[in-house]
Amino acid sequence: MKLTIIQPYHKSNVKLFGKVYMSMLTLPVLASLCPDDVEVDIIDENIEPINFSKRTDAVCISSITSCATRAYEIADYYKQKDVPVILGGIHPTMIPQEAALHSNAVVIGEAEPIWNTLIKDLKNKRLKKFYHADAKANLSNLPIPRHDLANKTAYVNIPKVETSRGCPFNCSFCSTTRFFGNIMRYRPVEEVIKEVRGIDTNFVFFTDNNIVGNPRFAKKLFKELAKLNITWISQSSLNLANDDELLKLAAKSGCVGMLVGFESLSKESIKSAGKTVNKVDNYSEQIKKIHNAGISFIGCFVLGFDDDKQDVFKKTEKFIRKNHIEIPQLTVLTPFPGTDLRDEIEKEGRLLHNDWQRYDACHVTFKPKKMTAKQLRQKYDKLCKKIYSYPSIFRRVLSALLRHKSIYKSIVVCQVNVVYRRLWQVTVGDDADL
């Protein structure tokens, strides 16, 4: 049996040096779950067109919300050709009935627990409409993702490695907890190290939602990573700054940057988002401690909370400059399916549309409370134009060089800033109908 696994195109998959910046992980993971008698072909539509005339026995499409429209177009084409279609990923999980209109089967949640059953049913031509595991995946003894099936030369070489799943913070605007659960699960450290050793580069992105969510596990992992002479980035809560030993081990193990969700400078917004771990009054001191350890920030800021007035943009700009945030990630609050935020906004009649292509955290998809939707978009664009201007990027790169005394780190800071600049640029003008 031949199975084709597809990642749909979305324009937010921007390129750097003519290559897609971030490599995919989901498709190689799914391919690794297939038995030897299944021939697997993986296609990332962001780097190559789909050859619809190529024979395949079944198609599996993984989709986040911003890719859903294109995922359904691909699915509809194959269904018309009587090729069985399986849809999965975070968007089909959150709206399975919608996904079912375009597919023969929908995978709800993680694939590992149900994959063998799905493949067996596919071979026997007995696909069920929905596949939903009774429990979350056991992360021990996971197969190594089949990166060998991907065209690695089409990506900037930043391999992704997963060490855990889940997030203990149930933020109102995030669907991660709904998908992965709020109980952290971890891969055995030795299995993570084995996978990292097999990577043909010394720079790794650990995809964890919070790599320091369990300090005990993180310390054990960092001690082993320190032996590998690699550099890496990941995602972390600001709690990293509250544990001196953990922070020291992270830096010693090769951590050069952490993506940290500041989310907002408003205590009321943080409270409404449910991210109580964030203490706004402690931000500057925590930033200073992490900087002093030699770790740069990808600082995430969400704009458009109900407490946000039009001065939030100026305050955010000032905070970024004052605290020397090397890589600001500026996003618009987005009511993704499956979130408490969406439930609230739908109930209040503030949802603007379900144009899934614009659900990428750079478009305005709802009516804010203290400004108009048009004002939110205009102010967001104005802020991005300032923050992502080349002079601003240059100042942040120079600041990082002077602070960290590392040309390598400064190059990383420069590259990621340019990526975020392009992520914003490809959306300019899309919200003209507001």
Protein Blocks (a to p, Z undefined) as FASTA:
>chain_A
ZZdddddddfklcceehiafbacfklmmmmmmpcfklccddddfkloccdfkbccfbdcd
dddfklmmmmmmmmmmmmmnopacddedjklmmmmmlmmmmcfbdcehjfklmmmmmmmm
mmnopacfbdcdfbdcdfehiacddfklpcfklpccdddddfbecjfbdcfkbcklmmno
padcdddfklmmmmmmmpcbfbdcdfbfblklpmmlmmmmmmmmmmnopaddddddfklm
mmmklmmmmmmnopabdcddekpacfklmmmnopakbcfklmmmmmmmmmmnopacdddd
dehifklcfklmmmmmmmmmmnopabacdddddddehiaklmmmmmnopafbjcfklmno
pacfbdcfkbcfklmmmmmmmmmmmmmpmklmmmmmmmmmmmnopaklmmmmmmmmmmmm
mmmmmmgoklmmZZ
